[in-house]
């Protein structure tokens, strides 16, 4: 897949830094855009073409009520075009809270003497995964503090353990990783273990501001972290996720930098990130720094809508850091993945405990709905809950994923796969009320498919009802 290049002051080269802070601010410090220009850019995005930095800056600077609403409606329309009404569900599983870094915004930071440090034993890991499977989860992201105890070999062993846990019809079909940046050979170890997406968040992309938040540990090396996913690509691990922690610096800059990172990966490896995450600063154990850059709900919704228009085919992840009412609103503007039934205190899935102690977690959870509650409410909103993992297991990742998705095949294949995973969930885990809503949603979504696919999906659903599992296209 060939992407149109954009000329930058720093030329894109594999394994080399690519962020020019002054360049990003030059784009942002432009005159107020006209409504006509905003319309033109939205139309470009609706034709499923990625936006360049100048165009993203225009949308950021379009700050009137009318233009913001226009951008949100454009994002809503684009999401329907590309993703249909699907929302992919997953669960984070925190495996270890030891950390050698001292990052002032994080509850895991090495200087936090109040933090309760814990690493799950193998049996505790199995117990946690069993509990998640009993709730119907099929997709996990394993999360680790950045510590030498959590070596690539250790993480790979956790991944193999997780894939082998089976509880009734339950199984984990995709495991993503959020852990410390690695060397090329270490990323190859991850790939051999069969992981899905490897996430590394830059936190803040501004080189000088970055220094003020990262006081000690390997994470102080801005450039090493910035090029971490280049090393993953060099290792053949082509399914990567990027992110920024909003609230550390001006949200407009961070949004531009996420798009610049996307452009860099496309320029060097012909494929952008599989996902982009945009967590906001929330309460954490011992958190004590100013709120100058904290992002309010209004701007948070704006930035997600702009990001959706900027990168039409990249998955956008919204986490349970955000409150229920805001998540319900923002998923309309382009979010494609959310977590459900989230617990971030180590060992709490199996014990069925709530997130209550900041000293035992990385940050505060603001949406504590169970997975079943979230599925029920997604169905009420006429969304289609999905646990699909087909693309990963059929090799549709990285550049192959882009070749598959850009022509518009996502809706053709992913809607049927979402229907099948929802049918599995209904049969194995749903209560009566949710089951009734789920089957109605399935019938409605099947009706949107062409006649041949309708017949095929109905046939697979009958197999699911007879006990067959893991059917997909």
KELUMLO-427661 format. One record per residue (C-alpha): x, z negated, y; residue in three letters. Coordinates in pm, whole numbers. Example, Ala and Ser with C-alpha at 12.3 -4.5 7.8 and 13.67 -1.06 7.14 Angstrom:
REM residues 2
xx,zz,yy,type
1230,-780,-450,ALA
1367,-714,-106,SER
REM end
This chain:
REM residues 473
xx,zz,yy,type
0,0,0,UNK
158,104,334,UNK
70,-92,645,UNK
104,32,1001,UNK
414,-127,1152,UNK
419,-303,1489,UNK
736,-322,1695,UNK
858,-675,1768,UNK
1159,-810,1951,UNK
1280,-954,1623,UNK
1289,-683,1356,UNK
1134,-782,1025,UNK
1392,-820,751,UNK
1347,-999,419,UNK
1474,-1357,415,UNK
1532,-1368,792,UNK
1340,-1560,1064,UNK
1079,-1359,1253,UNK
910,-1586,1508,UNK
989,-1525,1876,UNK
804,-1795,2070,UNK
849,-1622,2407,UNK
711,-1298,2267,UNK
398,-1473,2141,UNK
344,-1637,2480,UNK
396,-1304,2655,UNK
107,-1165,2453,UNK
-109,-1466,2536,UNK
-25,-1474,2907,UNK
-216,-1156,2986,UNK
-508,-1093,3216,UNK
-864,-1180,3118,UNK
-995,-911,2881,UNK
-1296,-696,2953,UNK
-1607,-707,2736,UNK
-1547,-341,2653,UNK
-1200,-418,2515,UNK
-1334,-707,2305,UNK
-1603,-476,2162,UNK
-1337,-217,2071,UNK
-1126,-473,1885,UNK
-1421,-613,1692,UNK
-1520,-260,1589,UNK
-1166,-200,1463,UNK
-1186,-515,1253,UNK
-1529,-419,1118,UNK
-1370,-97,995,UNK
-1155,-334,784,UNK
-830,-274,971,UNK
-598,-565,1039,UNK
-546,-646,1406,UNK
-212,-652,1585,UNK
-86,-937,1803,UNK
-198,-780,2130,UNK
-551,-747,1993,UNK
-557,-1102,1860,UNK
-441,-1227,2200,UNK
-731,-1042,2362,UNK
-980,-1220,2137,UNK
-815,-1557,2207,UNK
-839,-1497,2583,UNK
-1203,-1389,2557,UNK
-1331,-1735,2643,UNK
-1673,-1679,2798,UNK
-1977,-1801,2609,UNK
-2104,-1448,2558,UNK
-1775,-1311,2424,UNK
-1715,-1609,2197,UNK
-2058,-1557,2044,UNK
-1983,-1186,2004,UNK
-1661,-1271,1819,UNK
-1843,-1515,1589,UNK
-2110,-1259,1507,UNK
-1841,-1002,1437,UNK
-1668,-1244,1201,UNK
-1997,-1320,1027,UNK
-2065,-948,979,UNK
-1713,-878,854,UNK
-1732,-1157,601,UNK
-2052,-1014,457,UNK
-1892,-670,437,UNK
-1581,-787,256,UNK
-1684,-1098,61,UNK
-2060,-1078,40,UNK
-2207,-1428,29,UNK
-1950,-1576,-209,UNK
-1775,-1910,-156,UNK
-1495,-1989,-401,UNK
-1467,-2355,-501,UNK
-1160,-2553,-599,UNK
-1028,-2910,-614,UNK
-699,-3054,-488,UNK
-520,-3286,-731,UNK
-249,-3506,-583,UNK
19,-3568,-844,UNK
290,-3751,-649,UNK
318,-3918,-308,UNK
693,-3980,-295,UNK
849,-3792,-4,UNK
1200,-3765,138,UNK
1085,-3619,471,UNK
996,-3812,783,UNK
717,-3613,949,UNK
541,-3817,1215,UNK
192,-3676,1140,UNK
185,-3742,764,UNK
87,-4050,565,UNK
348,-3961,301,UNK
640,-3975,550,UNK
945,-4165,430,UNK
935,-4414,719,UNK
580,-4528,635,UNK
643,-4862,466,UNK
268,-4919,423,UNK
223,-4613,202,UNK
159,-4684,-166,UNK
394,-4452,-357,UNK
273,-4324,-690,UNK
335,-4045,-937,UNK
81,-3973,-1207,UNK
202,-4025,-1563,UNK
131,-3745,-1811,UNK
-169,-3936,-1946,UNK
-299,-4005,-1596,UNK
-264,-3635,-1516,UNK
-462,-3548,-1830,UNK
-727,-3806,-1740,UNK
-763,-3665,-1388,UNK
-798,-3308,-1514,UNK
-1047,-3417,-1779,UNK
-1260,-3581,-1510,UNK
-1245,-3268,-1298,UNK
-1345,-3051,-1593,UNK
-1637,-3280,-1667,UNK
-1765,-3203,-1316,UNK
-1729,-2828,-1369,UNK
-1408,-2751,-1183,UNK
-1215,-2443,-1294,UNK
-961,-2404,-1013,UNK
-704,-2664,-903,UNK
-429,-2697,-650,UNK
-162,-2947,-753,UNK
-16,-3124,-449,UNK
322,-3298,-432,UNK
522,-3487,-174,UNK
860,-3328,-105,UNK
1091,-3535,-324,UNK
1368,-3464,-574,UNK
1158,-3622,-851,UNK
919,-3328,-820,UNK
1157,-3059,-938,UNK
1043,-2707,-1029,UNK
1081,-2796,-1396,UNK
869,-3108,-1349,UNK
595,-2916,-1168,UNK
602,-2637,-1427,UNK
557,-2896,-1701,UNK
256,-3038,-1513,UNK
110,-2688,-1493,UNK
145,-2631,-1867,UNK
-11,-2970,-1935,UNK
-304,-2894,-1705,UNK
-377,-2557,-1864,UNK
-385,-2720,-2207,UNK
-647,-2982,-2120,UNK
-987,-2882,-2263,UNK
-1298,-3097,-2240,UNK
-1607,-2948,-2405,UNK
-1657,-2611,-2237,UNK
-1434,-2727,-1955,UNK
-1095,-2575,-1881,UNK
-875,-2506,-1582,UNK
-824,-2132,-1538,UNK
-616,-2117,-1223,UNK
-361,-2364,-1088,UNK
-219,-2324,-740,UNK
69,-2530,-605,UNK
140,-2701,-273,UNK
494,-2836,-287,UNK
835,-2820,-122,UNK
995,-2481,-48,UNK
1214,-2359,-330,UNK
1507,-2132,-404,UNK
1450,-1793,-566,UNK
1536,-1908,-919,UNK
1311,-2211,-876,UNK
1022,-1988,-773,UNK
1086,-1787,-1089,UNK
1035,-2109,-1285,UNK
696,-2145,-1114,UNK
603,-1788,-1199,UNK
690,-1836,-1567,UNK
464,-2141,-1578,UNK
169,-1917,-1489,UNK
77,-2057,-1150,UNK
-158,-1881,-911,UNK
-85,-1916,-540,UNK
215,-2110,-406,UNK
139,-2266,-67,UNK
393,-2360,197,UNK
257,-2454,540,UNK
487,-2422,839,UNK
291,-2702,1012,UNK
388,-2575,1359,UNK
550,-2236,1415,UNK
708,-2327,1749,UNK
1080,-2382,1676,UNK
1143,-2644,1946,UNK
819,-2834,1901,UNK
886,-2836,1524,UNK
1196,-3050,1584,UNK
995,-3322,1758,UNK
774,-3383,1455,UNK
1028,-3356,1172,UNK
1279,-3636,1213,UNK
1474,-3637,888,UNK
1483,-3480,543,UNK
1513,-3120,432,UNK
1196,-3030,616,UNK
1388,-3052,944,UNK
1524,-2704,865,UNK
1271,-2483,1043,UNK
1417,-2152,931,UNK
1448,-2254,566,UNK
1080,-2341,562,UNK
980,-2030,757,UNK
1145,-1798,504,UNK
1036,-1993,195,UNK
768,-1747,91,UNK
1011,-1458,134,UNK
1207,-1624,-146,UNK
889,-1649,-351,UNK
834,-1276,-305,UNK
1196,-1204,-398,UNK
1134,-1404,-718,UNK
834,-1188,-804,UNK
584,-1459,-712,UNK
370,-1235,-496,UNK
66,-1460,-455,UNK
143,-1692,-163,UNK
-48,-1901,90,UNK
49,-1984,447,UNK
-91,-2237,692,UNK
-49,-2434,1011,UNK
-149,-2791,1092,UNK
-360,-2757,1403,UNK
-310,-3034,1655,UNK
69,-3030,1664,UNK
91,-2757,1928,UNK
-133,-2520,2123,UNK
-385,-2371,1879,UNK
-359,-2030,2044,UNK
12,-2008,1966,UNK
-33,-2125,1607,UNK
-307,-1870,1546,UNK
-87,-1590,1678,UNK
202,-1713,1464,UNK
-12,-1709,1147,UNK
-93,-1345,1216,UNK
275,-1277,1288,UNK
365,-1436,953,UNK
108,-1213,785,UNK
261,-910,953,UNK
609,-1013,842,UNK
513,-1039,476,UNK
335,-704,492,UNK
631,-537,663,UNK
885,-670,413,UNK
685,-683,89,UNK
380,-458,142,UNK
147,-753,92,UNK
20,-1030,313,UNK
-60,-1386,212,UNK
-336,-1433,-42,UNK
-471,-1726,161,UNK
-439,-1886,503,UNK
-516,-2254,563,UNK
-580,-2423,897,UNK
-613,-2801,850,UNK
-657,-3011,1163,UNK
-479,-3337,1234,UNK
-687,-3621,1099,UNK
-637,-3995,1056,UNK
-341,-4085,837,UNK
-168,-4411,750,UNK
27,-4533,1054,UNK
-49,-4221,1257,UNK
73,-4280,1612,UNK
131,-3987,1844,UNK
-56,-3827,2130,UNK
-365,-3611,2110,UNK
-251,-3352,2367,UNK
-291,-3064,2122,UNK
-580,-3191,1912,UNK
-832,-2911,1853,UNK
-1197,-2978,1930,UNK
-1480,-2845,1715,UNK
-1565,-2567,1961,UNK
-1214,-2422,1960,UNK
-1177,-2478,1586,UNK
-1480,-2260,1514,UNK
-1345,-1998,1757,UNK
-1002,-1979,1600,UNK
-1144,-1934,1250,UNK
-1372,-1652,1365,UNK
-1077,-1481,1536,UNK
-859,-1524,1228,UNK
-1128,-1369,1009,UNK
-1135,-1061,1232,UNK
-755,-1047,1246,UNK
-696,-1044,868,UNK
-1005,-898,696,UNK
-876,-923,338,UNK
-701,-1260,344,UNK
-875,-1561,193,UNK
-945,-1840,444,UNK
-949,-2199,317,UNK
-1146,-2479,484,UNK
-1076,-2827,349,UNK
-1268,-3153,321,UNK
-1071,-3289,616,UNK
-1364,-3145,812,UNK
-1706,-3311,827,UNK
-2002,-3176,634,UNK
-2196,-3036,931,UNK
-1894,-2846,1063,UNK
-1804,-2703,723,UNK
-2159,-2576,679,UNK
-2134,-2394,1012,UNK
-1784,-2254,986,UNK
-1818,-2102,640,UNK
-2049,-1852,808,UNK
-1764,-1716,1023,UNK
-1533,-1606,750,UNK
-1419,-1892,529,UNK
-1401,-1779,167,UNK
-1277,-2093,-12,UNK
-1364,-2462,15,UNK
-1284,-2770,-190,UNK
-1561,-2980,-338,UNK
-1578,-3339,-461,UNK
-1233,-3395,-312,UNK
-1035,-3716,-370,UNK
-683,-3748,-235,UNK
-589,-4097,-351,UNK
-386,-4054,-669,UNK
-578,-4133,-986,UNK
-924,-4157,-830,UNK
-1099,-3867,-1006,UNK
-1082,-4039,-1344,UNK
-1175,-4378,-1198,UNK
-1458,-4221,-995,UNK
-1341,-4405,-685,UNK
-1411,-4298,-330,UNK
-1139,-4219,-76,UNK
-1121,-4549,108,UNK
-758,-4654,165,UNK
-546,-4451,408,UNK
-232,-4618,273,UNK
-297,-4449,-62,UNK
-363,-4100,69,UNK
-206,-3835,290,UNK
-491,-3821,542,UNK
-859,-3901,582,UNK
-1137,-3709,402,UNK
-1444,-3641,617,UNK
-1661,-3454,366,UNK
-1707,-3672,58,UNK
-1991,-3477,-102,UNK
-1965,-3431,-476,UNK
-1911,-3087,-624,UNK
-2271,-3080,-746,UNK
-2401,-3167,-398,UNK
-2194,-2893,-238,UNK
-2310,-2634,-492,UNK
-2671,-2737,-438,UNK
-2636,-2706,-62,UNK
-2454,-2373,-83,UNK
-2746,-2241,-285,UNK
-2985,-2373,-20,UNK
-2789,-2167,236,UNK
-2817,-1857,13,UNK
-2444,-1863,-55,UNK
-2308,-1777,-400,UNK
-2077,-2049,-541,UNK
-1791,-1901,-742,UNK
-1522,-2033,-977,UNK
-1385,-1684,-1043,UNK
-1022,-1643,-1152,UNK
-1040,-1283,-1277,UNK
-804,-1115,-1030,UNK
-522,-1354,-1107,UNK
-557,-1323,-1484,UNK
-593,-944,-1474,UNK
-278,-907,-1266,UNK
-462,-822,-946,UNK
-224,-1023,-726,UNK
17,-943,-448,UNK
43,-573,-367,UNK
-185,-490,-661,UNK
-451,-718,-514,UNK
-428,-540,-180,UNK
-458,-200,-347,UNK
-762,-329,-530,UNK
-929,-505,-238,UNK
-868,-293,69,UNK
-1081,4,-43,UNK
-1377,-235,-68,UNK
-1393,-317,-437,UNK
-1398,-695,-389,UNK
-1773,-711,-355,UNK
-1823,-476,-648,UNK
-1626,-693,-890,UNK
-1622,-1038,-734,UNK
-1998,-1073,-695,UNK
-2059,-1011,-1067,UNK
-1778,-1252,-1155,UNK
-1919,-1516,-920,UNK
-2258,-1476,-1088,UNK
-2105,-1529,-1432,UNK
-1913,-1841,-1331,UNK
-2225,-1983,-1167,UNK
-2419,-1915,-1488,UNK
-2153,-2110,-1680,UNK
-2178,-2400,-1436,UNK
-2557,-2407,-1464,UNK
-2548,-2409,-1843,UNK
-2279,-2676,-1871,UNK
-2305,-2908,-1570,UNK
-2602,-2856,-1337,UNK
-2895,-3093,-1308,UNK
-3246,-2949,-1341,UNK
-3304,-2898,-968,UNK
-2971,-2726,-909,UNK
-3021,-2513,-1221,UNK
-3353,-2384,-1090,UNK
-3195,-2292,-755,UNK
-2896,-2139,-933,UNK
-3096,-1907,-1157,UNK
-3302,-1792,-857,UNK
-2979,-1717,-672,UNK
-2841,-1530,-972,UNK
-3153,-1314,-998,UNK
-3139,-1239,-626,UNK
-2770,-1143,-636,UNK
-2807,-933,-950,UNK
-3070,-731,-766,UNK
-2805,-626,-510,UNK
-2592,-457,-780,UNK
-2623,-101,-900,UNK
-2835,-42,-1209,UNK
-2545,-8,-1452,UNK
-2382,-330,-1333,UNK
-2716,-514,-1338,UNK
-2755,-428,-1704,UNK
-2397,-532,-1782,UNK
-2419,-866,-1599,UNK
-2751,-954,-1763,UNK
-2595,-884,-2102,UNK
-2303,-1116,-2028,UNK
-2539,-1390,-1906,UNK
-2724,-1377,-2237,UNK
-2390,-1428,-2412,UNK
-2318,-1726,-2184,UNK
-2656,-1876,-2274,UNK
-2565,-1836,-2640,UNK
-2242,-2031,-2590,UNK
-1980,-1767,-2504,UNK
-1755,-1860,-2210,UNK
-1502,-1702,-1978,UNK
-1656,-1356,-1935,UNK
-1543,-1151,-1637,UNK
-1475,-804,-1498,UNK
REM end
